[in-house]
Amino acid sequence: MGDNIRVDPIFDVEIERRVWNIEEAGSKIEFVVDRGAAIAGERRAPIHEAELELKDGR
């Protein structure tokens, strides 16, 4: 139990998030767009995601 174990990250994720809250016909909707990259050393993988979530209503 006395051993020190070092844990280093092998990748990092950088994300820019934009959020819009929309009210339409009595419903509340959250619209989210994420854009960024997963980075490991010199390698990069793009990340693009859009999400709609019904917060209230039909």
QUIDAQUI-V640106 format. One record per residue. N is the residue number from 1. RES is the residue in one small letter. SS is DSSP state (@ for helix, = for strand, . for the rest). PHI is phi in whole degrees, -180 to 180 (999 if undefined). PSI is psi as a letter, one per 20 degrees, with the letter a starting at -180 (999 if undefined). Layout:
n: <N,N>
res: <RES,RES>
ss: <SS,SS>
phi: <PHI,PHI>
psi: <PSI,PSI>
This chain:
n: <1,2,3,4,5,6,7,8,9,10,11,12,13,14,15,16,17,18,19,20,21,22,23,24,25,26,27,28,29,30,31,32,33,34,35,36,37,38,39,40,41,42,43,44,45,46,47,48,49,50,51,52,53,54,55,56,57,58>
res: <m,g,d,n,i,r,v,d,p,i,f,d,v,e,i,e,r,r,v,w,n,i,e,e,a,g,s,k,i,e,f,v,v,d,r,g,a,a,i,a,g,e,r,r,a,p,i,h,e,a,e,l,e,l,k,d,g,r>
ss: <.,.,.,.,.,.,.,.,.,.,.,=,=,=,=,=,=,=,=,=,=,=,=,=,.,.,=,=,=,=,=,=,=,=,=,=,=,=,=,=,.,.,=,=,=,=,=,=,=,=,=,=,=,=,=,=,.,.>
phi: <999,-85,-71,-91,-111,-96,-117,-110,-68,-103,-155,-131,-122,-114,-131,-106,-114,-121,-129,-123,-107,-117,-116,-146,51,83,-106,-115,-127,-104,-115,-123,-124,-109,-144,176,-157,-96,-125,-135,62,-89,-94,-134,-123,-68,-127,-138,-145,-124,-141,-114,-130,-78,-89,-162,109,-110>
psi: <i,i,p,p,p,p,p,q,q,i,r,q,p,p,p,p,p,p,p,p,p,p,p,p,l,j,q,p,p,p,p,p,p,p,p,b,q,p,p,o,c,i,q,p,p,q,p,p,p,q,p,p,p,o,h,q,a,999>
